[in-house]
Amino acid sequence: GAGVSQTPSNKVTEKGKYVELRCDPISGHTALYWYRQSLGQGPEFLIYFQGTGAADDSGLPNDRFFAVRPEGSVSTLKIQRTERGDSAVYLCASTVAEGTGELFFGEGSRLTVL
Amino acid sequence: AQKVTQAQTEISVVEKEDVTLDCVYETRDTTYYLFWYKQPPSGELVFLIRRNSFDEQNEISGRYSWNFQKSTSSFNFTITASQVVDSAVYFCALSEEGNTPLVFGKGTRLSVIA
């Protein structure tokens, strides 16, 4: 498709498990962002990539969270030792022009930690 | 530190009524950017508008209009003659100079009743 694709759309896991969430941005978009959205809240910034490198990871809540973008396209958000508080919708966005704010978002991956 | 406040958590209007969504922001920068995004039930955030801090002209796009007032640090969004399809959560966001990631407000849920 032409938009940002995120998989899985829904993930239910048990506390303590490892989870990977995948984002496939729009072709040609060099900047990729991860946000987290809890119920009734606005999206909160986690990390963004310019190409393959993490340009700003200041939003990652702790060292259980990690993200990669090895080839400058697809990105994977990895969460180790999941906790119930990690339950949220994880949103990915991409843009062709970094800093313009015209982000194109995917539909998100809803993570539920039991 | 940057902050966005959307005081209205939920608004309900009858179709064809006009409705204004409020947004108040805080920033220490003189150069910054303000945004509105729409999040329909599908979950995918859709970009609506971007304004920079040096352009206080109000903008109109069809039934949508935006009122930017630096004196009150507000960037309000008005929908004229609302329609059921306008039902969504609307987020105001701010980005400071230097390509900082967007900071979102908590959103306003708009319900337009036929």
gemmi code that builds the backbone of each chain (N, CA, C; Angstrom):
import gemmi

chains = {
    "A": [
        ("GLY", (0.812, -1.195, 0.000), (0.000, 0.000, 0.000), (0.851, 1.253, 0.000)),
        ("ALA", (0.220, 2.400, -0.117), (0.944, 3.643, -0.236), (1.232, 4.278, 1.110)),
        ("GLY", (0.546, 3.828, 2.163), (0.690, 4.478, 3.455), (1.705, 3.782, 4.341)),
        ("VAL", (1.801, 4.280, 5.582), (2.664, 3.660, 6.586), (1.970, 2.401, 7.094)),
        ("SER", (2.694, 1.310, 7.085), (2.131, 0.039, 7.493), (2.748, -0.419, 8.805)),
        ("GLN", (1.906, -0.817, 9.752), (2.396, -1.289, 11.035), (1.847, -2.685, 11.316)),
        ("THR", (2.740, -3.548, 11.798), (2.325, -4.898, 12.175), (2.980, -5.302, 13.494)),
        ("PRO", (2.286, -6.093, 14.335), (0.893, -6.485, 14.169), (-0.042, -5.329, 14.513)),
        ("SER", (-1.284, -5.429, 14.154), (-2.227, -4.381, 14.526), (-2.622, -4.526, 15.990)),
        ("ASN", (-2.605, -5.770, 16.459), (-2.914, -6.066, 17.853), (-1.942, -7.116, 18.375)),
        ("LYS", (-1.459, -6.895, 19.583), (-0.562, -7.877, 20.201), (-0.916, -7.989, 21.675)),
        ("VAL", (-1.210, -9.215, 22.096), (-1.468, -9.478, 23.505), (-0.334, -10.358, 24.010)),
        ("THR", (0.286, -9.964, 25.091), (1.401, -10.719, 25.622), (1.320, -10.756, 27.145)),
        ("GLU", (2.144, -11.595, 27.716), (2.173, -11.701, 29.172), (3.321, -10.880, 29.745)),
        ("LYS", (3.125, -10.437, 30.914), (4.157, -9.666, 31.619), (5.474, -10.428, 31.599)),
        ("GLY", (6.545, -9.693, 31.259), (7.862, -10.306, 31.250), (8.316, -10.778, 29.886)),
        ("LYS", (7.403, -10.856, 28.928), (7.752, -11.334, 27.598), (8.405, -10.239, 26.750)),
        ("TYR", (9.019, -10.675, 25.654), (9.664, -9.785, 24.696), (8.723, -9.553, 23.516)),
        ("VAL", (8.679, -8.308, 23.025), (7.768, -7.948, 21.938), (8.509, -7.146, 20.868)),
        ("GLU", (8.171, -7.391, 19.620), (8.682, -6.584, 18.506), (7.511, -6.024, 17.721)),
        ("LEU", (7.597, -4.746, 17.420), (6.581, -4.076, 16.613), (7.271, -3.512, 15.373)),
        ("ARG", (6.641, -3.720, 14.233), (7.286, -3.372, 12.978), (6.584, -2.200, 12.301)),
        ("CYS", (7.392, -1.365, 11.650), (6.859, -0.223, 10.908), (7.491, -0.188, 9.523)),
        ("ASP", (6.654, -0.136, 8.505), (7.119, -0.011, 7.127), (6.692, 1.374, 6.631)),
        ("PRO", (7.620, 2.310, 6.503), (7.230, 3.686, 6.164), (6.886, 3.832, 4.690)),
        ("ILE", (6.445, 5.007, 4.342), (6.191, 5.317, 2.941), (7.522, 5.331, 2.193)),
        ("SER", (7.531, 4.723, 1.026), (8.755, 4.627, 0.245), (9.327, 6.013, -0.031)),
        ("GLY", (10.626, 6.159, 0.238), (11.285, 7.434, -0.014), (11.329, 8.364, 1.177)),
        ("HIS", (10.584, 8.037, 2.227), (10.602, 8.869, 3.433), (11.835, 8.524, 4.253)),
        ("THR", (12.663, 9.540, 4.513), (13.915, 9.281, 5.215), (13.779, 9.377, 6.728)),
        ("ALA", (12.821, 10.146, 7.200), (12.638, 10.317, 8.641), (11.500, 9.418, 9.122)),
        ("LEU", (11.737, 8.737, 10.244), (10.742, 7.819, 10.806), (10.654, 8.061, 12.297)),
        ("TYR", (9.423, 8.118, 12.802), (9.166, 8.427, 14.205), (8.343, 7.314, 14.857)),
        ("TRP", (8.621, 7.077, 16.126), (7.779, 6.222, 16.957), (7.169, 7.073, 18.074)),
        ("TYR", (5.867, 6.901, 18.249), (5.145, 7.529, 19.339), (4.360, 6.455, 20.089)),
        ("ARG", (4.012, 6.765, 21.334), (3.177, 5.872, 22.127), (1.951, 6.652, 22.584)),
        ("GLN", (0.788, 6.032, 22.454), (-0.452, 6.704, 22.835), (-1.226, 5.848, 23.822)),
        ("SER", (-1.345, 6.341, 25.037), (-2.154, 5.656, 26.050), (-3.590, 6.133, 25.942)),
        ("LEU", (-4.495, 5.376, 26.523), (-5.919, 5.672, 26.413), (-6.235, 7.080, 26.919)),
        ("GLY", (-6.901, 7.870, 26.100), (-7.303, 9.201, 26.500), (-6.201, 10.233, 26.501)),
        ("GLN", (-5.050, 9.870, 25.951), (-3.911, 10.779, 25.930), (-3.479, 11.072, 24.498)),
        ("GLY", (-2.675, 12.108, 24.343), (-2.088, 12.371, 23.049), (-0.865, 11.511, 22.841)),
        ("PRO", (-0.409, 11.403, 21.609), (0.804, 10.629, 21.340), (2.011, 11.232, 22.060)),
        ("GLU", (2.847, 10.355, 22.603), (4.077, 10.766, 23.271), (5.266, 10.268, 22.464)),
        ("PHE", (6.193, 11.162, 22.212), (7.359, 10.849, 21.400), (8.246, 9.810, 22.080)),
        ("LEU", (8.742, 8.866, 21.283), (9.695, 7.876, 21.788), (11.070, 8.071, 21.162)),
        ("ILE", (11.120, 7.988, 19.821), (12.413, 8.009, 19.128), (12.179, 8.385, 17.678)),
        ("TYR", (13.196, 9.043, 17.075), (13.085, 9.203, 15.640), (14.414, 8.935, 14.944)),
        ("PHE", (14.289, 8.453, 13.705), (15.432, 8.091, 12.873), (15.515, 9.016, 11.667)),
        ("GLN", (16.724, 9.381, 11.360), (17.006, 10.019, 10.076), (17.906, 9.027, 9.343)),
        ("GLY", (17.363, 8.378, 8.336), (18.108, 7.306, 7.696), (18.205, 6.117, 8.643)),
        ("THR", (19.400, 5.596, 8.809), (19.593, 4.412, 9.650), (19.854, 4.752, 11.106)),
        ("GLY", (20.232, 5.981, 11.371), (20.627, 6.338, 12.721), (19.527, 6.979, 13.528)),
        ("ALA", (19.548, 6.710, 14.841), (18.589, 7.337, 15.745), (19.037, 8.772, 16.003)),
        ("ALA", (18.273, 9.726, 15.496), (18.635, 11.133, 15.654), (18.267, 11.657, 17.030)),
        ("ASP", (17.239, 11.077, 17.628), (16.784, 11.529, 18.942), (16.038, 10.378, 19.593)),
        ("ASP", (16.607, 9.835, 20.672), (15.938, 8.744, 21.390), (15.564, 9.168, 22.810)),
        ("SER", (15.416, 10.454, 23.010), (15.194, 10.989, 24.351), (13.850, 10.600, 24.948)),
        ("GLY", (12.931, 10.122, 24.109), (11.610, 9.767, 24.610), (11.475, 8.328, 25.064)),
        ("LEU", (12.466, 7.509, 24.816), (12.395, 6.121, 25.264), (12.349, 6.107, 26.793)),
        ("PRO", (11.364, 5.445, 27.382), (11.163, 5.551, 28.838), (12.249, 4.889, 29.685)),
        ("ASN", (12.856, 3.846, 29.183), (13.921, 3.147, 29.930), (14.642, 2.196, 28.978)),
        ("ASP", (15.619, 1.481, 29.520), (16.452, 0.648, 28.650), (15.778, -0.647, 28.223)),
        ("ARG", (14.526, -0.854, 28.607), (13.816, -2.018, 28.074), (13.336, -1.761, 26.641)),
        ("PHE", (13.332, -0.495, 26.263), (12.866, -0.095, 24.934), (14.056, 0.166, 24.022)),
        ("PHE", (13.960, -0.365, 22.805), (15.021, -0.178, 21.838), (14.420, -0.209, 20.448)),
        ("ALA", (14.987, 0.545, 19.526), (14.470, 0.533, 18.158), (15.625, 0.533, 17.176)),
        ("VAL", (15.398, -0.086, 16.035), (16.413, -0.158, 14.995), (15.790, 0.156, 13.649)),
        ("ARG", (16.662, 0.556, 12.739), (16.247, 0.807, 11.355), (17.462, 0.523, 10.474)),
        ("PRO", (17.854, -0.728, 10.377), (19.162, -1.118, 9.815), (19.393, -0.690, 8.369)),
        ("GLU", (18.369, -0.615, 7.569), (18.586, -0.293, 6.162), (17.939, 1.025, 5.778)),
        ("GLY", (17.525, 1.770, 6.777), (16.959, 3.091, 6.501), (15.540, 3.072, 5.986)),
        ("SER", (14.884, 1.917, 6.112), (13.489, 1.839, 5.669), (12.645, 1.296, 6.817)),
        ("VAL", (12.444, -0.017, 6.859), (11.659, -0.647, 7.914), (12.317, -0.424, 9.273)),
        ("SER", (11.477, -0.188, 10.283), (11.975, -0.036, 11.640), (11.259, -1.026, 12.548)),
        ("THR", (11.989, -1.477, 13.570), (11.413, -2.374, 14.562), (11.593, -1.762, 15.947)),
        ("LEU", (10.502, -1.680, 16.685), (10.546, -1.246, 18.083), (10.532, -2.507, 18.941)),
        ("LYS", (11.498, -2.610, 19.835), (11.657, -3.815, 20.632), (11.448, -3.471, 22.103)),
        ("ILE", (10.642, -4.259, 22.775), (10.387, -4.044, 24.193), (10.714, -5.329, 24.938)),
        ("GLN", (11.644, -5.226, 25.854), (12.044, -6.394, 26.655), (11.310, -6.389, 27.988)),
        ("ARG", (11.114, -7.587, 28.536), (10.539, -7.734, 29.880), (9.319, -6.826, 30.045)),
        ("THR", (8.356, -7.025, 29.188), (7.195, -6.125, 29.174), (6.511, -6.051, 30.530)),
        ("GLU", (5.966, -4.860, 30.780), (5.216, -4.604, 32.016), (3.808, -4.136, 31.636)),
        ("ARG", (2.879, -4.247, 32.576), (1.496, -3.871, 32.287), (1.397, -2.415, 31.867)),
        ("GLY", (2.251, -1.592, 32.398), (2.251, -0.176, 32.054), (2.696, 0.121, 30.629)),
        ("ASP", (3.223, -0.891, 29.939), (3.620, -0.707, 28.540), (2.419, -0.803, 27.605)),
        ("SER", (1.286, -1.228, 28.130), (0.085, -1.352, 27.298), (-0.303, 0.003, 26.738)),
        ("ALA", (-0.420, 0.079, 25.405), (-0.707, 1.337, 24.718), (-0.795, 1.039, 23.231)),
        ("VAL", (-1.101, 2.064, 22.470), (-1.007, 1.960, 21.015), (0.311, 2.600, 20.605)),
        ("TYR", (1.093, 1.863, 19.864), (2.389, 2.367, 19.396), (2.233, 2.818, 17.952)),
        ("LEU", (2.472, 4.095, 17.743), (2.270, 4.712, 16.437), (3.606, 4.971, 15.753)),
        ("CYS", (3.618, 4.707, 14.478), (4.782, 5.010, 13.661), (4.390, 6.070, 12.644)),
        ("ALA", (5.324, 6.950, 12.331), (5.066, 7.982, 11.336), (6.323, 8.197, 10.511)),
        ("SER", (6.136, 8.616, 9.281), (7.289, 8.935, 8.447), (7.040, 10.243, 7.709)),
        ("THR", (8.120, 10.833, 7.245), (8.005, 12.066, 6.483), (9.183, 12.182, 5.535)),
        ("VAL", (8.941, 12.836, 4.437), (10.011, 13.018, 3.463), (10.881, 14.199, 3.859)),
        ("ALA", (10.312, 15.124, 4.639), (11.036, 16.345, 4.991), (11.084, 16.467, 6.497)),
        ("GLU", (12.216, 16.113, 7.061), (12.372, 16.143, 8.506), (12.136, 17.534, 9.061)),
        ("GLY", (11.384, 17.611, 10.136), (11.180, 18.873, 10.827), (9.982, 19.672, 10.360)),
        ("THR", (9.312, 19.251, 9.313), (8.162, 20.029, 8.853), (6.911, 19.713, 9.667)),
        ("GLY", (6.920, 18.582, 10.342), (5.760, 18.195, 11.133), (4.662, 17.541, 10.340)),
        ("GLU", (4.792, 17.496, 9.033), (3.757, 16.857, 8.223), (4.003, 15.361, 8.224)),
        ("LEU", (3.719, 14.756, 9.339), (3.963, 13.339, 9.505), (2.813, 12.522, 8.943)),
        ("PHE", (3.160, 11.390, 8.357), (2.173, 10.441, 7.866), (2.191, 9.261, 8.834)),
        ("PHE", (1.075, 9.056, 9.501), (1.003, 8.039, 10.541), (0.404, 6.742, 10.029)),
        ("GLY", (0.843, 5.641, 10.639), (0.193, 4.369, 10.446), (-0.986, 4.242, 11.399)),
        ("GLU", (-1.670, 3.118, 11.343), (-2.837, 2.917, 12.197), (-2.472, 2.428, 13.588)),
        ("GLY", (-1.216, 2.130, 13.784), (-0.758, 1.779, 15.115), (-0.786, 0.286, 15.410)),
        ("SER", (0.008, -0.071, 16.409), (-0.012, -1.434, 16.946), (-0.485, -1.348, 18.389)),
        ("ARG", (-1.604, -1.996, 18.666), (-2.139, -1.960, 20.028), (-1.506, -3.089, 20.825)),
        ("LEU", (-0.758, -2.733, 21.866), (-0.094, -3.720, 22.715), (-0.824, -3.812, 24.038)),
        ("THR", (-1.170, -5.032, 24.408), (-1.797, -5.295, 25.702), (-0.918, -6.272, 26.463)),
        ("VAL", (-0.482, -5.855, 27.628), (0.348, -6.710, 28.474), (-0.499, -7.175, 29.657)),
        ("LEU", (-0.690, -8.484, 29.745), (-1.549, -9.040, 30.799), (-0.768, -9.316, 32.083)),
    ],
    "B": [
        ("ALA", (10.294, 24.518, 28.677), (9.771, 23.274, 28.107), (8.475, 23.564, 27.356)),
        ("GLN", (8.252, 22.807, 26.328), (7.077, 23.018, 25.517), (5.902, 22.220, 26.064)),
        ("LYS", (4.702, 22.822, 25.923), (3.499, 22.191, 26.442), (2.306, 22.622, 25.618)),
        ("VAL", (1.371, 21.708, 25.413), (0.147, 22.012, 24.683), (-1.039, 21.604, 25.545)),
        ("THR", (-1.988, 22.509, 25.714), (-3.152, 22.233, 26.538), (-4.428, 22.341, 25.706)),
        ("GLN", (-5.179, 21.267, 25.713), (-6.503, 21.263, 25.098), (-7.489, 21.026, 26.233)),
        ("ALA", (-8.099, 22.082, 26.692), (-8.922, 22.016, 27.901), (-10.217, 21.241, 27.688)),
        ("GLN", (-10.690, 21.209, 26.468), (-11.954, 20.519, 26.181), (-11.661, 19.042, 25.940)),
        ("THR", (-12.155, 18.195, 26.818), (-11.922, 16.767, 26.649), (-12.879, 16.194, 25.608)),
        ("GLU", (-14.148, 16.562, 25.727), (-15.158, 16.068, 24.791), (-16.132, 17.184, 24.447)),
        ("ILE", (-16.538, 17.217, 23.191), (-17.552, 18.165, 22.738), (-18.556, 17.388, 21.892)),
        ("SER", (-19.816, 17.705, 22.094), (-20.861, 17.086, 21.300), (-21.720, 18.187, 20.680)),
        ("VAL", (-21.899, 18.113, 19.372), (-22.712, 19.112, 18.681), (-23.680, 18.402, 17.745)),
        ("VAL", (-24.694, 19.139, 17.349), (-25.642, 18.636, 16.367), (-25.164, 19.053, 14.985)),
        ("GLU", (-25.365, 18.168, 14.039), (-24.935, 18.431, 12.667), (-25.363, 19.829, 12.214)),
        ("LYS", (-24.456, 20.486, 11.483), (-24.625, 21.823, 10.909), (-24.284, 22.938, 11.901)),
        ("GLU", (-24.062, 22.591, 13.157), (-23.595, 23.615, 14.095), (-22.118, 23.899, 13.851)),
        ("ASP", (-21.697, 25.100, 14.225), (-20.276, 25.440, 14.206), (-19.667, 25.035, 15.546)),
        ("VAL", (-18.400, 24.651, 15.508), (-17.748, 24.254, 16.759), (-16.290, 24.719, 16.730)),
        ("THR", (-15.822, 25.188, 17.872), (-14.433, 25.638, 17.996), (-13.702, 24.796, 19.017)),
        ("LEU", (-12.547, 24.296, 18.601), (-11.690, 23.504, 19.485), (-10.526, 24.385, 19.928)),
        ("ASP", (-10.327, 24.449, 21.235), (-9.316, 25.348, 21.781), (-7.964, 24.671, 21.939)),
        ("CYS", (-6.917, 25.471, 21.755), (-5.548, 24.979, 21.958), (-4.717, 26.129, 22.512)),
        ("VAL", (-4.065, 25.887, 23.635), (-3.157, 26.858, 24.236), (-1.796, 26.201, 24.356)),
        ("TYR", (-0.766, 26.934, 24.021), (0.570, 26.332, 24.025), (1.539, 27.146, 24.874)),
        ("GLU", (2.628, 26.499, 25.258), (3.700, 27.151, 26.000), (5.026, 26.798, 25.344)),
        ("THR", (5.841, 27.807, 25.125), (7.181, 27.582, 24.604), (8.034, 28.796, 24.925)),
        ("ARG", (9.319, 28.572, 25.056), (10.246, 29.690, 25.295), (10.894, 30.148, 23.997)),
        ("ASP", (10.713, 29.384, 22.934), (11.319, 29.727, 21.655), (10.524, 30.820, 20.960)),
        ("THR", (11.210, 31.598, 20.141), (10.511, 32.589, 19.324), (10.119, 32.005, 17.974)),
        ("THR", (10.811, 30.935, 17.603), (10.472, 30.226, 16.368), (9.920, 28.863, 16.731)),
        ("TYR", (8.708, 28.615, 16.315), (8.074, 27.334, 16.617), (6.987, 27.095, 15.576)),
        ("TYR", (6.435, 25.884, 15.620), (5.446, 25.480, 14.636), (4.258, 24.848, 15.354)),
        ("LEU", (3.083, 25.149, 14.890), (1.853, 24.631, 15.491), (1.107, 23.788, 14.470)),
        ("PHE", (0.463, 22.751, 14.963), (-0.192, 21.794, 14.079), (-1.551, 21.391, 14.641)),
        ("TRP", (-2.394, 20.927, 13.739), (-3.609, 20.205, 14.116), (-3.623, 18.903, 13.337)),
        ("TYR", (-3.972, 17.829, 14.093), (-4.133, 16.510, 13.503), (-5.515, 15.989, 13.868)),
        ("LYS", (-6.071, 15.172, 12.981), (-7.369, 14.520, 13.215), (-7.134, 13.019, 13.355)),
        ("GLN", (-7.753, 12.402, 14.361), (-7.649, 10.961, 14.548), (-9.049, 10.353, 14.510)),
        ("PRO", (-9.441, 9.817, 13.359), (-10.752, 9.171, 13.242), (-10.726, 7.837, 13.963)),
        ("PRO", (-11.873, 7.152, 14.054), (-11.928, 5.861, 14.766), (-10.923, 4.827, 14.268)),
        ("SER", (-10.490, 4.917, 13.032), (-9.504, 3.965, 12.511), (-8.163, 4.072, 13.236)),
        ("GLY", (-7.917, 5.213, 13.867), (-6.704, 5.373, 14.659), (-5.565, 6.098, 13.970)),
        ("GLU", (-5.657, 6.270, 12.679), (-4.559, 6.883, 11.935), (-4.644, 8.400, 12.014)),
        ("LEU", (-3.633, 9.035, 12.548), (-3.637, 10.497, 12.647), (-3.447, 11.110, 11.272)),
        ("VAL", (-4.259, 12.114, 10.993), (-4.227, 12.777, 9.694), (-3.833, 14.235, 9.889)),
        ("PHE", (-2.796, 14.663, 9.178), (-2.325, 16.038, 9.259), (-3.368, 16.977, 8.664)),
        ("LEU", (-3.637, 18.092, 9.380), (-4.588, 19.084, 8.886), (-3.894, 20.395, 8.506)),
        ("ILE", (-3.028, 20.891, 9.399), (-2.433, 22.194, 9.134), (-1.143, 22.377, 9.928)),
        ("ARG", (-0.251, 23.201, 9.410), (0.986, 23.613, 10.074), (1.119, 25.127, 9.924)),
        ("ARG", (1.418, 25.794, 11.038), (1.673, 27.235, 11.013), (2.996, 27.507, 11.705)),
        ("ASN", (3.753, 28.476, 11.187), (4.949, 28.872, 11.913), (4.652, 30.113, 12.730)),
        ("SER", (5.511, 30.370, 13.698), (5.243, 31.414, 14.684), (5.282, 32.821, 14.107)),
        ("PHE", (5.774, 32.974, 12.900), (5.869, 34.304, 12.306), (4.690, 34.625, 11.400)),
        ("ASP", (3.795, 33.670, 11.259), (2.669, 33.862, 10.360), (1.380, 33.786, 11.157)),
        ("GLU", (0.852, 34.940, 11.557), (-0.345, 34.972, 12.368), (-1.614, 35.119, 11.557)),
        ("GLN", (-1.496, 35.052, 10.257), (-2.697, 35.151, 9.435), (-3.608, 33.969, 9.702)),
        ("ASN", (-4.879, 34.263, 9.859), (-5.835, 33.171, 9.987), (-5.947, 32.438, 8.663)),
        ("GLU", (-6.266, 31.170, 8.743), (-6.345, 30.365, 7.530), (-7.702, 29.686, 7.437)),
        ("ILE", (-8.208, 29.613, 6.220), (-9.476, 28.944, 5.976), (-9.266, 27.904, 4.883)),
        ("SER", (-9.800, 26.709, 5.140), (-9.748, 25.655, 4.141), (-11.105, 24.963, 4.137)),
        ("GLY", (-11.928, 25.346, 3.204), (-13.270, 24.780, 3.166), (-14.054, 25.133, 4.417)),
        ("ARG", (-14.507, 24.114, 5.131), (-15.278, 24.343, 6.368), (-14.376, 24.541, 7.586)),
        ("TYR", (-13.080, 24.378, 7.399), (-12.124, 24.475, 8.494), (-11.485, 25.865, 8.514)),
        ("SER", (-11.285, 26.400, 9.691), (-10.538, 27.648, 9.820), (-9.735, 27.608, 11.115)),
        ("TRP", (-8.622, 28.353, 11.114), (-7.718, 28.364, 12.254), (-7.419, 29.800, 12.643)),
        ("ASN", (-7.434, 30.056, 13.946), (-7.183, 31.386, 14.493), (-5.949, 31.317, 15.385)),
        ("PHE", (-4.857, 31.900, 14.917), (-3.583, 31.882, 15.635), (-3.395, 33.242, 16.292)),
        ("GLN", (-3.274, 33.280, 17.612), (-3.060, 34.529, 18.332), (-1.881, 34.365, 19.286)),
        ("LYS", (-0.749, 34.984, 18.935), (0.436, 34.881, 19.783), (0.223, 35.574, 21.119)),
        ("SER", (-0.582, 36.642, 21.131), (-0.789, 37.393, 22.375), (-1.402, 36.533, 23.471)),
        ("THR", (-2.181, 35.544, 23.073), (-2.817, 34.654, 24.053), (-2.272, 33.223, 23.956)),
        ("SER", (-1.231, 33.026, 23.128), (-0.630, 31.690, 22.929), (-1.702, 30.663, 22.589)),
        ("SER", (-2.546, 31.020, 21.646), (-3.625, 30.107, 21.288), (-3.650, 29.848, 19.783)),
        ("PHE", (-4.119, 28.680, 19.453), (-4.229, 28.274, 18.043), (-5.509, 27.465, 17.932)),
        ("ASN", (-6.632, 28.147, 17.828), (-7.930, 27.504, 17.863), (-8.411, 27.081, 16.486)),
        ("PHE", (-9.220, 26.057, 16.482), (-9.663, 25.413, 15.245), (-11.189, 25.422, 15.215)),
        ("THR", (-11.753, 25.968, 14.137), (-13.204, 26.033, 14.019), (-13.679, 25.223, 12.819)),
        ("ILE", (-14.694, 24.424, 13.056), (-15.353, 23.696, 11.978), (-16.720, 24.333, 11.785)),
        ("THR", (-16.978, 24.793, 10.593), (-18.254, 25.435, 10.264), (-19.197, 24.387, 9.686)),
        ("ALA", (-20.453, 24.485, 10.061), (-21.473, 23.556, 9.529), (-20.996, 22.112, 9.673)),
        ("SER", (-20.792, 21.693, 10.898), (-20.203, 20.380, 11.172), (-21.022, 19.245, 10.542)),
        ("GLN", (-20.306, 18.177, 10.241), (-20.921, 16.990, 9.646), (-20.551, 15.775, 10.487)),
        ("VAL", (-21.325, 14.725, 10.339), (-21.070, 13.500, 11.112), (-19.657, 12.986, 10.855)),
        ("VAL", (-19.175, 13.133, 9.638), (-17.825, 12.650, 9.302), (-16.716, 13.422, 10.016)),
        ("ASP", (-17.077, 14.540, 10.622), (-16.077, 15.291, 11.388), (-15.841, 14.669, 12.764)),
        ("SER", (-16.659, 13.711, 13.139), (-16.498, 13.062, 14.446), (-15.144, 12.364, 14.513)),
        ("ALA", (-14.338, 12.755, 15.490), (-12.978, 12.234, 15.623), (-12.368, 12.858, 16.875)),
        ("VAL", (-11.138, 12.452, 17.168), (-10.355, 13.141, 18.196), (-9.393, 14.071, 17.469)),
        ("TYR", (-9.341, 15.300, 17.906), (-8.489, 16.300, 17.275), (-7.363, 16.690, 18.225)),
        ("PHE", (-6.145, 16.673, 17.686), (-4.975, 16.983, 18.488), (-4.284, 18.239, 17.970)),
        ("CYS", (-3.920, 19.086, 18.903), (-3.074, 20.223, 18.621), (-1.645, 19.822, 19.017)),
        ("ALA", (-0.652, 20.298, 18.275), (0.727, 19.909, 18.566), (1.675, 21.076, 18.314)),
        ("LEU", (2.835, 20.977, 18.938), (3.827, 22.051, 18.874), (5.204, 21.456, 18.611)),
        ("SER", (5.976, 22.128, 17.770), (7.369, 21.746, 17.558), (8.213, 23.005, 17.647)),
        ("GLU", (9.281, 22.937, 18.432), (10.143, 24.098, 18.565), (11.206, 24.107, 17.470)),
        ("GLU", (11.923, 25.191, 17.378), (12.952, 25.330, 16.354), (14.009, 24.243, 16.511)),
        ("GLY", (14.560, 23.793, 15.424), (15.603, 22.783, 15.489), (15.084, 21.392, 15.265)),
        ("ASN", (13.945, 21.301, 14.620), (13.399, 19.991, 14.255), (13.102, 19.109, 15.451)),
        ("THR", (12.682, 19.724, 16.554), (12.316, 18.896, 17.694), (11.039, 18.132, 17.379)),
        ("PRO", (10.896, 16.932, 17.933), (9.679, 16.153, 17.663), (8.431, 16.855, 18.176)),
        ("LEU", (7.329, 16.536, 17.565), (6.051, 17.132, 17.961), (5.681, 16.767, 19.389)),
        ("VAL", (5.167, 17.760, 20.114), (4.550, 17.535, 21.415), (3.055, 17.746, 21.231)),
        ("PHE", (2.282, 16.739, 21.582), (0.840, 16.774, 21.370), (0.093, 17.146, 22.641)),
        ("GLY", (-1.076, 17.774, 22.466), (-2.007, 17.920, 23.567), (-2.729, 16.604, 23.805)),
        ("LYS", (-3.644, 16.590, 24.779), (-4.347, 15.358, 25.102), (-5.514, 15.081, 24.162)),
        ("GLY", (-5.845, 16.045, 23.335), (-6.883, 15.831, 22.346), (-8.266, 16.234, 22.814)),
        ("THR", (-9.112, 16.539, 21.848), (-10.528, 16.824, 22.104), (-11.354, 15.876, 21.250)),
        ("ARG", (-12.223, 15.129, 21.901), (-13.085, 14.200, 21.171), (-14.335, 14.946, 20.738)),
        ("LEU", (-14.532, 15.044, 19.432), (-15.696, 15.720, 18.874), (-16.698, 14.693, 18.367)),
        ("SER", (-17.907, 14.805, 18.838), (-18.996, 13.960, 18.344), (-20.025, 14.846, 17.670)),
        ("VAL", (-20.290, 14.565, 16.408), (-21.296, 15.314, 15.656), (-22.495, 14.390, 15.460)),
        ("ILE", (-23.615, 14.821, 15.977), (-24.820, 13.980, 15.972), (-25.744, 14.411, 14.855)),
        ("ALA", (-26.222, 13.428, 14.117), (-27.135, 13.730, 12.996), (-28.504, 14.171, 13.488)),
    ],
}
model = gemmi.Model(1)
for chain_id, residues in chains.items():
    chain = gemmi.Chain(chain_id)
    for i, (resn, *xyz) in enumerate(residues, 1):
        res = gemmi.Residue()
        res.name, res.seqid = resn, gemmi.SeqId(i, " ")
        for name, pos in zip(("N", "CA", "C"), xyz):
            atom = gemmi.Atom()
            atom.name, atom.element = name, gemmi.Element(name[0])
            atom.pos, atom.b_iso = gemmi.Position(*pos), 0.0
            res.add_atom(atom)
        chain.add_residue(res)
    model.add_chain(chain)
structure = gemmi.Structure()
structure.add_model(model)
structure.setup_entities()
